[in-house]
Amino acid sequence: MSQQGEDMDIVISPELAGLATGYAERAINTMSGWSATLATALKREVKFQTKASHYAYAMGLINNYACLKTFFIRNEAVPLYNFYVPARIYSAKRKSSKSANFDDVIALSRCVVITGVGGAGKTIFMRHLLLSCLKQSDKIPVFIELRDIAETQGDLHGVVLSNLESNGLKIDRDFYDRLVKAGSIVYILDGFDEVRHESRKSIEKQISKLSKTTECSVIVSSRPDSRFQSWPNFSIAEISNLNLRDACRLIEKVPFDSGTKAKFIAELKSGLFAKHESLLSNPLLLSIMLLTYSESANIPSRITTFYQLAYEALFHRHDALKFGFERSRKTDLDVNQFSSLFSAFCLVTYDDRKFKFDHSYAVESTRRACRISNIPVDASAFVDDAREAICLFVEEGLELSFTHRSFQEYFAARFISSVAHEQQQKLIKKYSKNSQGNVSFDRVLELLYELNPQAVERTWLIPELSAVFVGKKRTNKVSLETWHSVIKKSFNTLKLNDHGISVDPESSFGLVNMLAFVAKNCVPKETWIAAFDSSETIQGDEFSKTWLERGVSEISVGAQSPRSQLMKDLSRVTASHSRVGLELIRKELLAMLSRADERNSELDSIFS
């Protein structure tokens, strides 16, 4: 029999209710061991009700975070563990962990950044950590979406206090400060990559202060970025890609036609997964691939082709769960008109850094998109179609969000690829600037490069790389001096610690992120792997350990001779901005220039 919590919207299972009970008992037992000074901070009536308060708080968290809407079920929240496949994480300290839970993450470090690409399942994993914390710890967990702090321009502690109260645990600021000082809070902070750039520094400072001045555990999720190297108290762990076994388990849990699922799983096992592992090892892309597979067994190798097929499947197909029922649309736009207008809408919202929004914002953004695309339509009807008929939006209370943020990025890239040359140049230049935080966190330029590599190379990569490799540096193999000049432009100070190398928070990541973009998207993967396998490269933690033992904990990059042993060793650390990485990127610049010359020559011959 299930248990319905008071004033709750979902049915709480006995297992989750038991989890809340166990947490409340551990919490009150821990509080009973506090010093008299700390214990007397509680009012008598609150002290008497503490166990009940903690039980109510745990139930509030379960009600709000143990269920969520999925790609296949948008109309109602479903229990997380109905579709969650336990995620594995890996880090420099611990290469992998089966079915990672709260204790596994905290074993890495008191403070951890969980990274993962779009669609890897970071938010679901963070919710799993919340429930796991309730099960395994006696501390008070709080789950905060970091964009909420940025959008309210509030301080972290004020938002946390509000979150505690909204979930049933009302305490005053003085007692909260005592809890923080005692290290009794676990901060689970989701979505650093969704914070607007202008708010990012403020939130970074608050997180940094929290990690330095308290014993509280802090877990942050984000897409990968070089800036986390400057967070000295944090370990970095990455969510592992799905293996074949996990992929099959996920498909088995997806609420879809059982016959289609069985055939798809058989295809995965017979070689489909191995052939398209880069796509099918991502939980979101795997789920959407099932949708496209049900219409056609054609599995694209290019991710932009995949998104286009997924969009067409959503536009044309019957409801994925109610075969034979076709949703009617309020607009009469065909598949190409709708995608053109939606591309403009995605550019508008992407430029605003909006991933969640209310209906009025969506309507106003649609009106702007109509003017940009020159496609007139009733804005409210378009928003309703995107939500109800084509399922590009998910409704979450009074807000809308994209089915997944990567759809917004793909359609924004499509828009940039299709506009006039002058506008295209302006948009690429804008979004390639590190001040926007786009290159490091978002995939718009990555997707655009696949759609239109010439535009990205011509407008961004060739000019930037030409400024790095000037004169003989372009034609000669990368020397230590050339490598050192690049490092000096990016980093002032490097600090060594047990986790590896951390950098000055004020470092400029623009150049480093551009080099990483070229390494990931331009240099052939097999070329990159072969070069690093055949070279004497070392890992960052290995470098740090060696030089910490020699008494070096901080490196002033500019003060070092490029031919010192320290710099020679640093140049071998595995990275896109290592000496080996720079040499591969130099060769790729020459290839870009050659391709551009050939293209221009062919066009000139046509024009002549």
C-alpha positions as CSV (number, residue, x, y, z in Angstrom):
1,M,0.0,0.0,0.0
2,S,1.3,3.4,-0.8
3,Q,1.3,6.4,1.5
4,Q,0.0,9.8,0.5
5,G,1.8,12.6,2.2
6,E,-0.3,15.5,3.6
7,D,-0.9,18.2,1.0
8,M,1.3,16.3,-1.5
9,D,0.7,15.9,-5.2
10,I,2.3,12.5,-5.6
11,V,1.9,9.1,-3.9
12,I,4.8,8.4,-1.7
13,S,6.0,4.7,-1.7
14,P,6.6,2.9,1.6
15,E,10.3,2.8,0.7
16,L,10.5,6.6,0.4
17,A,8.4,7.1,3.5
18,G,10.8,4.8,5.3
19,L,13.8,6.8,4.0
20,A,12.3,9.9,5.5
21,T,11.7,8.2,8.8
22,G,15.3,6.9,8.9
23,Y,16.7,10.3,8.0
24,A,14.7,12.1,10.8
25,E,15.9,9.6,13.4
26,R,19.5,10.0,12.4
27,A,19.2,13.8,12.4
28,I,17.7,13.9,15.9
29,N,20.3,11.5,17.2
30,T,23.1,13.7,15.8
31,M,21.5,16.8,17.3
32,S,21.3,15.2,20.7
33,G,25.1,15.0,20.7
34,W,25.6,18.7,19.9
35,S,27.3,20.9,22.5
36,A,25.0,22.7,24.9
37,T,25.7,26.1,23.2
38,L,24.6,24.8,19.9
39,A,21.6,22.9,21.2
40,T,20.3,25.9,23.2
41,A,20.0,27.9,20.0
42,L,16.8,25.9,19.3
43,K,13.6,27.2,20.9
44,R,12.0,24.7,23.2
45,E,8.9,24.2,21.1
46,V,11.1,23.6,18.0
47,K,13.4,21.3,19.9
48,F,10.3,19.2,21.0
49,Q,9.2,19.0,17.3
50,T,12.6,18.5,15.7
51,K,12.1,14.8,14.7
52,A,8.7,15.6,13.2
53,S,10.1,18.7,11.5
54,H,12.9,16.7,9.9
55,Y,10.5,14.0,8.8
56,A,8.3,16.6,7.2
57,Y,11.3,18.2,5.5
58,A,12.5,14.9,4.1
59,M,8.9,14.2,2.8
60,G,8.9,17.7,1.2
61,L,12.2,16.9,-0.6
62,I,10.8,13.6,-1.8
63,N,7.6,15.2,-3.0
64,N,9.5,17.9,-4.9
65,Y,12.5,16.0,-6.2
66,A,11.8,12.2,-6.3
67,C,9.5,12.6,-9.3
68,L,10.0,14.4,-12.6
69,K,8.8,14.7,-16.1
70,T,10.7,12.8,-18.8
71,F,11.1,13.1,-22.6
72,F,8.5,10.4,-23.1
73,I,6.1,11.4,-20.3
74,R,5.5,15.1,-20.3
75,N,2.1,15.5,-18.7
76,E,2.9,14.1,-15.3
77,A,5.9,13.6,-13.0
78,V,7.0,10.0,-12.6
79,P,9.1,8.4,-9.9
80,L,12.8,8.9,-10.7
81,Y,13.7,5.3,-10.0
82,N,11.2,4.1,-12.5
83,F,13.6,5.1,-15.3
84,Y,16.9,5.9,-13.5
85,V,19.9,3.7,-14.5
86,P,22.6,4.1,-11.8
87,A,25.3,6.4,-13.1
88,R,29.0,5.7,-12.9
89,I,31.4,8.5,-12.2
90,Y,35.2,8.7,-12.7
91,S,37.9,11.1,-11.6
92,A,41.6,11.4,-11.4
93,K,41.4,10.0,-7.8
94,R,39.0,7.2,-8.5
95,K,38.7,6.0,-12.1
96,S,35.2,4.6,-11.8
97,S,32.5,3.8,-9.4
98,K,29.6,1.4,-10.0
99,S,26.2,2.8,-9.2
100,A,27.6,6.0,-7.6
101,N,25.7,7.3,-4.6
102,F,26.2,10.1,-2.0
103,D,28.9,8.2,0.0
104,D,30.8,7.5,-3.2
105,V,30.9,11.2,-4.2
106,I,31.9,12.4,-0.8
107,A,34.6,9.8,-0.6
108,L,36.3,11.7,-3.5
109,S,36.3,15.0,-1.5
110,R,34.2,17.1,0.7
111,C,33.6,19.4,-2.2
112,V,33.0,18.0,-5.7
113,V,32.1,19.3,-9.2
114,I,30.1,16.7,-11.2
115,T,30.6,17.4,-14.9
116,G,28.9,15.9,-17.9
117,V,28.0,16.8,-21.5
118,G,24.4,17.8,-22.4
119,G,22.1,14.9,-22.0
120,A,24.4,12.9,-19.7
121,G,21.9,13.0,-16.9
122,K,23.4,15.5,-14.5
123,T,20.2,16.8,-13.0
124,I,18.8,13.3,-12.5
125,F,22.0,12.2,-10.9
126,M,22.0,15.2,-8.6
127,R,18.4,14.3,-7.5
128,H,19.6,10.7,-6.9
129,L,22.4,12.1,-4.7
130,L,19.8,14.1,-2.8
131,L,17.7,10.9,-2.1
132,S,20.9,9.0,-1.4
133,C,22.0,11.6,1.1
134,L,18.7,11.3,2.9
135,K,19.3,7.5,3.1
136,Q,23.0,7.6,4.1
137,S,23.7,10.8,6.0
138,D,22.6,12.5,9.1
139,K,23.2,16.0,7.6
140,I,20.6,18.3,6.2
141,P,20.7,18.2,2.3
142,V,19.4,21.1,0.3
143,F,18.8,21.0,-3.5
144,I,19.3,24.4,-5.2
145,E,19.0,25.2,-8.9
146,L,21.8,27.8,-9.3
147,R,20.0,29.8,-11.9
148,D,17.4,30.6,-9.3
149,I,20.0,32.5,-7.2
150,A,21.2,34.4,-10.3
151,E,17.7,35.3,-11.4
152,T,16.6,36.6,-8.0
153,Q,20.0,38.2,-7.5
154,G,19.9,36.7,-4.0
155,D,22.7,35.4,-1.9
156,L,23.2,31.7,-1.6
157,H,22.3,31.5,2.1
158,G,19.1,33.4,1.6
159,V,17.9,31.1,-1.1
160,V,18.9,28.1,1.0
161,L,16.9,29.4,4.0
162,S,13.9,29.9,1.7
163,N,14.3,26.4,0.3
164,L,14.4,24.9,3.7
165,E,11.3,26.6,4.7
166,S,9.4,25.8,1.5
167,N,10.2,22.1,2.1
168,G,8.9,22.2,5.7
169,L,11.9,23.1,7.8
170,K,11.6,26.6,9.2
171,I,14.6,27.9,11.1
172,D,15.9,31.4,11.8
173,R,19.2,32.8,10.3
174,D,21.1,32.6,13.6
175,F,20.5,28.9,13.9
176,Y,21.1,28.3,10.2
177,D,24.5,30.0,10.6
178,R,25.3,27.6,13.5
179,L,24.4,24.6,11.3
180,V,26.7,25.9,8.6
181,K,29.5,26.5,11.1
182,A,29.0,22.9,12.4
183,G,29.2,21.5,8.8
184,S,25.7,20.1,9.1
185,I,24.4,21.2,5.7
186,V,25.0,19.3,2.4
187,Y,24.7,21.8,-0.5
188,I,23.6,20.1,-3.8
189,L,23.9,22.9,-6.3
190,D,22.6,22.0,-9.8
191,G,23.3,23.7,-13.1
192,F,26.3,26.1,-12.8
193,D,26.4,26.1,-16.6
194,E,22.9,27.6,-16.7
195,V,23.9,30.7,-14.8
196,R,24.1,33.8,-16.9
197,H,27.7,35.0,-17.2
198,E,27.2,38.3,-15.5
199,S,26.0,36.4,-12.3
200,R,28.6,33.7,-12.5
201,K,31.4,35.5,-10.7
202,S,29.2,36.3,-7.7
203,I,28.0,32.8,-7.4
204,E,31.5,31.4,-7.8
205,K,32.7,33.6,-5.0
206,Q,29.9,32.4,-2.7
207,I,30.6,28.7,-3.5
208,S,34.3,29.3,-3.0
209,K,33.8,31.0,0.4
210,L,31.5,28.2,1.5
211,S,34.1,25.6,0.6
212,K,36.9,27.5,2.4
213,T,35.2,28.7,5.6
214,T,33.0,25.8,6.5
215,E,33.1,22.0,6.8
216,C,29.9,21.6,4.8
217,S,29.8,19.3,1.8
218,V,29.3,21.1,-1.5
219,I,28.3,19.2,-4.7
220,V,28.0,21.3,-7.9
221,S,26.9,20.0,-11.3
222,S,27.9,21.6,-14.6
223,R,29.0,21.0,-18.1
224,P,32.8,20.6,-18.3
225,D,34.9,23.8,-18.2
226,S,38.5,24.8,-17.6
227,R,37.4,27.3,-14.8
228,F,36.9,24.4,-12.3
229,Q,40.7,24.0,-12.2
230,S,40.7,27.3,-10.3
231,W,38.5,25.8,-7.5
232,P,41.3,24.5,-5.2
233,N,39.0,22.8,-2.7
234,F,37.1,20.8,-5.2
235,S,37.6,17.4,-6.9
236,I,36.2,17.1,-10.4
237,A,34.3,13.9,-11.3
238,E,32.6,13.2,-14.6
239,I,29.5,11.2,-15.3
240,S,30.6,8.2,-17.4
241,N,29.0,7.4,-20.7
242,L,26.6,4.5,-20.9
243,N,28.1,1.2,-21.7
244,L,26.1,-1.4,-23.8
245,R,24.6,-3.0,-20.7
246,D,23.4,0.3,-19.2
247,A,22.0,1.4,-22.6
248,C,19.9,-1.7,-22.8
249,R,18.7,-1.2,-19.2
250,L,17.7,2.3,-20.0
251,I,15.7,1.3,-23.1
252,E,14.0,-1.4,-21.1
253,K,12.8,1.2,-18.6
254,V,11.5,3.7,-21.2
255,P,7.7,3.8,-21.5
256,F,7.4,2.9,-25.2
257,D,6.1,0.2,-27.4
258,S,7.5,-3.1,-26.1
259,G,8.0,-4.6,-29.6
260,T,10.0,-1.6,-30.8
261,K,12.1,-1.6,-27.7
262,A,12.9,-5.3,-28.0
263,K,14.0,-4.9,-31.7
264,F,16.0,-1.8,-30.8
265,I,17.8,-3.6,-27.9
266,A,18.6,-6.5,-30.3
267,E,20.1,-4.1,-32.8
268,L,22.2,-2.5,-30.0
269,K,23.6,-5.8,-29.0
270,S,24.3,-6.9,-32.6
271,G,26.7,-4.1,-33.3
272,L,24.6,-0.9,-33.5
273,F,25.8,0.4,-30.2
274,A,29.5,-0.2,-31.0
275,K,29.1,1.5,-34.4
276,H,27.4,4.6,-33.0
277,E,28.7,4.6,-29.4
278,S,29.4,8.4,-29.4
279,L,25.7,9.0,-29.8
280,L,24.1,6.0,-28.1
281,S,26.2,6.3,-24.9
282,N,24.4,9.5,-24.1
283,P,21.1,8.9,-22.2
284,L,19.1,11.6,-23.8
285,L,20.3,10.9,-27.3
286,L,19.8,7.2,-26.8
287,S,16.2,7.9,-25.7
288,I,15.4,10.1,-28.7
289,M,17.1,7.6,-31.0
290,L,14.5,5.1,-30.0
291,L,11.9,7.5,-31.2
292,T,13.5,7.9,-34.6
293,Y,14.3,4.2,-34.8
294,S,10.6,3.4,-34.5
295,E,10.0,5.1,-37.9
296,S,13.3,4.2,-39.6
297,A,16.2,2.0,-38.7
298,N,18.5,4.7,-40.1
299,I,20.9,5.8,-37.4
300,P,22.8,8.9,-38.5
301,S,26.5,9.3,-37.7
302,R,26.4,13.1,-37.5
303,I,24.7,14.6,-34.4
304,T,23.1,17.5,-36.3
305,T,21.5,15.0,-38.7
306,F,20.2,13.1,-35.7
307,Y,18.6,16.2,-34.2
308,Q,17.0,17.0,-37.5
309,L,15.5,13.4,-37.7
310,A,14.4,13.7,-34.1
311,Y,12.6,17.0,-34.9
312,E,10.9,15.5,-37.9
313,A,9.8,12.5,-35.9
314,L,8.3,14.8,-33.3
315,F,6.6,16.9,-35.9
316,H,5.1,14.1,-38.0
317,R,4.6,11.2,-35.8
318,H,1.7,10.1,-33.7
319,D,1.9,10.4,-29.9
320,A,4.7,8.2,-28.8
321,L,2.6,6.5,-26.1
322,K,-0.8,6.6,-27.8
323,F,-0.4,5.0,-31.2
324,G,-3.2,5.9,-33.6
325,F,-3.8,9.3,-31.9
326,E,-2.5,12.3,-33.8
327,R,-2.4,15.6,-32.0
328,S,-3.9,18.5,-33.9
329,R,-2.0,21.8,-34.4
330,K,-3.3,25.3,-34.0
331,T,-0.9,26.7,-36.6
332,D,-0.9,25.7,-40.3
333,L,3.0,25.9,-40.6
334,D,4.6,23.1,-42.5
335,V,7.6,21.2,-41.1
336,N,10.1,23.6,-42.6
337,Q,8.3,26.8,-41.7
338,F,7.8,25.6,-38.1
339,S,11.5,24.7,-37.8
340,S,12.6,28.1,-39.3
341,L,10.5,30.0,-36.8
342,F,11.5,27.7,-33.9
343,S,15.2,28.3,-34.9
344,A,14.7,32.1,-34.6
345,F,12.9,31.5,-31.2
346,C,15.8,29.5,-30.0
347,L,18.3,32.2,-31.0
348,V,16.3,34.8,-29.1
349,T,16.0,32.7,-25.9
350,Y,19.6,31.5,-26.2
351,D,20.8,35.1,-26.5
352,D,18.8,35.9,-23.4
353,R,20.3,32.9,-21.6
354,K,16.8,31.6,-20.9
355,F,16.2,27.9,-20.5
356,K,13.1,28.2,-18.4
357,F,10.4,30.9,-18.9
358,D,6.8,31.7,-18.3
359,H,4.1,31.7,-21.0
360,S,4.2,35.5,-21.5
361,Y,8.0,35.5,-22.2
362,A,7.5,32.6,-24.7
363,V,4.8,34.6,-26.5
364,E,6.8,37.8,-26.7
365,S,9.9,35.8,-27.8
366,T,7.8,34.2,-30.5
367,R,6.7,37.7,-31.8
368,R,10.4,38.7,-32.0
369,A,11.2,35.4,-33.8
370,C,8.4,36.2,-36.3
371,R,9.9,39.5,-37.1
372,I,13.4,37.9,-37.5
373,S,12.3,35.0,-39.7
374,N,9.6,36.9,-41.5
375,I,7.1,34.2,-40.8
376,P,3.8,35.7,-39.5
377,V,1.8,33.5,-37.0
378,D,-0.3,33.7,-33.9
379,A,2.4,33.7,-31.2
380,S,0.3,32.1,-28.5
381,A,-0.8,29.3,-30.9
382,F,2.8,28.6,-31.9
383,V,3.8,28.3,-28.3
384,D,0.9,25.9,-27.7
385,D,1.9,23.8,-30.7
386,A,5.5,23.6,-29.6
387,R,4.4,22.4,-26.2
388,E,1.4,20.2,-26.9
389,A,1.6,19.0,-30.5
390,I,5.3,18.7,-31.2
391,C,6.6,18.3,-27.6
392,L,9.5,20.7,-27.9
393,F,8.6,22.2,-24.6
394,V,7.9,20.6,-21.2
395,E,5.5,22.3,-18.8
396,E,6.8,22.6,-15.2
397,G,4.2,24.3,-13.1
398,L,3.8,27.8,-14.4
399,E,7.0,27.6,-16.4
400,L,8.0,26.1,-19.8
401,S,11.4,24.6,-20.6
402,F,12.9,23.0,-23.6
403,T,12.5,19.2,-23.8
404,H,16.2,19.4,-23.5
405,R,18.6,22.3,-23.6
406,S,20.5,20.7,-26.5
407,F,17.4,21.2,-28.8
408,Q,17.7,25.0,-28.1
409,E,21.4,24.9,-29.0
410,Y,20.8,22.9,-32.2
411,F,18.1,25.2,-33.5
412,A,20.1,28.3,-32.6
413,A,23.0,26.8,-34.5
414,R,20.7,26.1,-37.5
415,F,19.6,29.7,-37.5
416,I,23.1,31.1,-37.5
417,S,24.1,28.7,-40.3
418,S,21.2,30.0,-42.4
419,V,21.4,33.8,-42.1
420,A,23.2,36.2,-44.4
421,H,27.0,36.3,-44.3
422,E,27.3,39.6,-42.4
423,Q,24.8,38.6,-39.7
424,Q,26.4,35.2,-39.4
425,Q,29.8,36.8,-38.8
426,K,28.5,39.0,-36.0
427,L,26.7,36.1,-34.3
428,I,29.8,33.8,-34.4
429,K,32.0,36.6,-33.1
430,K,29.6,37.3,-30.3
431,Y,29.2,33.7,-29.1
432,S,32.9,32.8,-29.5
433,K,33.8,35.5,-26.9
434,N,34.7,34.0,-23.6
435,S,32.9,36.9,-21.9
436,Q,29.7,35.3,-22.9
437,G,30.7,31.9,-21.4
438,N,29.3,30.2,-24.5
439,V,32.3,28.3,-25.9
440,S,33.0,26.6,-22.6
441,F,29.5,25.6,-21.5
442,D,27.3,25.5,-24.6
443,R,27.3,23.5,-27.8
444,V,26.0,26.1,-30.3
445,L,29.4,26.6,-32.0
446,E,30.2,22.9,-31.9
447,L,26.9,22.1,-33.7
448,L,27.4,25.0,-36.0
449,Y,30.8,23.7,-36.9
450,E,29.3,20.4,-38.0
451,L,26.6,22.3,-40.0
452,N,28.8,24.9,-41.5
453,P,32.6,24.4,-40.8
454,Q,33.7,27.0,-43.3
455,A,31.8,29.8,-41.5
456,V,33.3,28.9,-38.1
457,E,36.8,28.5,-39.5
458,R,36.7,31.7,-41.6
459,T,35.1,33.9,-38.9
460,W,36.7,32.6,-35.7
461,L,39.2,29.8,-35.8
462,I,41.6,30.9,-38.6
463,P,41.9,34.5,-37.3
464,E,42.4,33.4,-33.7
465,L,44.9,30.6,-34.5
466,S,46.8,32.9,-37.0
467,A,47.4,35.3,-34.1
468,V,48.9,32.4,-32.0
469,F,51.0,31.0,-34.8
470,V,52.7,34.0,-36.4
471,G,55.4,33.9,-39.0
472,K,57.8,31.0,-38.5
473,K,55.7,29.7,-35.6
474,R,53.1,28.6,-38.3
475,T,55.6,26.6,-40.4
476,N,57.9,25.3,-37.7
477,K,57.2,22.6,-35.2
478,V,56.0,24.0,-31.8
479,S,59.0,24.8,-29.6
480,L,59.1,25.1,-25.9
481,E,59.2,28.9,-26.4
482,T,56.1,28.9,-28.5
483,W,54.3,26.7,-26.1
484,H,55.4,28.9,-23.2
485,S,54.1,32.1,-24.9
486,V,50.7,30.5,-25.2
487,I,50.6,29.5,-21.6
488,K,51.6,33.0,-20.4
489,K,48.7,34.5,-22.3
490,S,46.3,32.3,-20.4
491,F,47.6,31.7,-16.9
492,N,49.5,33.9,-14.4
493,T,49.8,31.5,-11.5
494,L,49.4,27.7,-11.3
495,K,48.9,26.0,-7.9
496,L,49.7,22.3,-7.2
497,N,47.6,20.2,-4.9
498,D,46.7,16.6,-4.3
499,H,44.0,16.8,-7.0
500,G,46.2,18.1,-9.7
501,I,46.8,21.6,-11.0
502,S,44.5,24.6,-10.2
503,V,44.8,28.0,-11.9
504,D,44.4,31.6,-10.9
505,P,40.6,32.4,-10.7
506,E,41.3,35.6,-12.7
507,S,42.9,33.6,-15.6
508,S,41.7,34.2,-19.1
509,F,40.2,31.0,-20.5
510,G,39.4,32.4,-23.9
511,L,42.5,31.1,-25.6
512,V,42.5,27.8,-23.8
513,N,38.9,27.2,-24.5
514,M,39.4,28.0,-28.2
515,L,42.3,25.5,-28.4
516,A,40.1,22.9,-26.6
517,F,37.4,23.5,-29.2
518,V,39.8,22.8,-32.1
519,A,41.2,19.7,-30.4
520,K,37.7,18.3,-29.9
521,N,36.0,19.3,-33.1
522,C,38.6,19.8,-35.8
523,V,41.6,17.5,-35.2
524,P,40.6,13.9,-36.2
525,K,40.0,11.8,-33.0
526,E,42.3,9.0,-34.2
527,T,45.1,11.5,-34.9
528,W,44.8,13.0,-31.5
529,I,44.8,9.6,-29.7
530,A,47.7,8.3,-31.7
531,A,49.8,11.4,-31.0
532,F,49.3,11.3,-27.2
533,D,49.8,7.5,-27.1
534,S,53.1,7.8,-28.8
535,S,54.4,10.8,-26.7
536,E,55.8,10.9,-23.2
537,T,52.8,12.8,-21.7
538,I,51.9,12.8,-18.1
539,Q,48.7,13.3,-16.1
540,G,48.2,16.5,-14.1
541,D,48.0,14.7,-10.7
542,E,51.3,12.9,-11.5
543,F,53.0,16.2,-12.3
544,S,51.7,17.8,-9.1
545,K,52.8,14.9,-7.0
546,T,56.3,15.0,-8.4
547,W,56.8,18.7,-7.9
548,L,55.0,18.9,-4.5
549,E,57.6,16.4,-3.3
550,R,60.3,18.7,-4.5
551,G,58.8,21.6,-2.5
552,V,57.0,23.4,-5.4
553,S,53.4,24.3,-4.6
554,E,53.0,27.4,-6.8
555,I,54.3,28.3,-10.3
556,S,54.6,31.9,-11.5
557,V,54.4,31.1,-15.3
558,G,55.9,34.3,-16.6
559,A,58.9,34.1,-14.2
560,Q,59.9,30.6,-15.4
561,S,62.3,30.0,-18.2
562,P,60.6,27.9,-20.9
563,R,63.6,25.5,-20.9
564,S,63.6,24.9,-17.1
565,Q,62.9,21.3,-16.1
566,L,59.7,22.5,-14.4
567,M,58.3,24.0,-17.7
568,K,59.5,21.0,-19.7
569,D,57.5,18.7,-17.4
570,L,54.5,21.1,-17.5
571,S,54.5,21.1,-21.3
572,R,54.0,17.3,-21.2
573,V,50.8,17.4,-19.1
574,T,48.0,15.9,-21.1
575,A,45.8,18.8,-22.4
576,S,44.8,20.5,-25.6
577,H,47.3,23.3,-24.6
578,S,50.2,20.9,-24.0
579,R,53.1,21.1,-26.4
580,V,51.8,17.9,-28.2
581,G,48.3,19.4,-28.4
582,L,49.6,22.7,-29.8
583,E,51.5,20.9,-32.5
584,L,48.4,19.0,-33.6
585,I,46.4,22.3,-33.6
586,R,49.2,24.1,-35.6
587,K,48.9,21.4,-38.3
588,E,45.1,21.7,-38.3
589,L,45.5,25.5,-38.9
590,L,47.6,24.7,-42.0
591,A,44.9,22.3,-43.1
592,M,42.2,25.0,-42.6
593,L,44.1,27.5,-44.6
594,S,44.6,24.9,-47.4
595,R,40.9,24.1,-47.5
596,A,40.0,27.8,-47.6
597,D,42.5,28.4,-50.5
598,E,41.1,25.4,-52.5
599,R,37.6,26.5,-51.9
600,N,38.3,30.1,-53.0
601,S,40.2,28.9,-56.1
602,E,37.3,26.7,-57.2
603,L,34.8,29.5,-56.6
604,D,37.0,31.9,-58.6
605,S,37.1,29.5,-61.5
606,I,33.3,29.4,-61.5
607,F,33.0,33.2,-61.3
608,S,35.5,33.7,-64.1
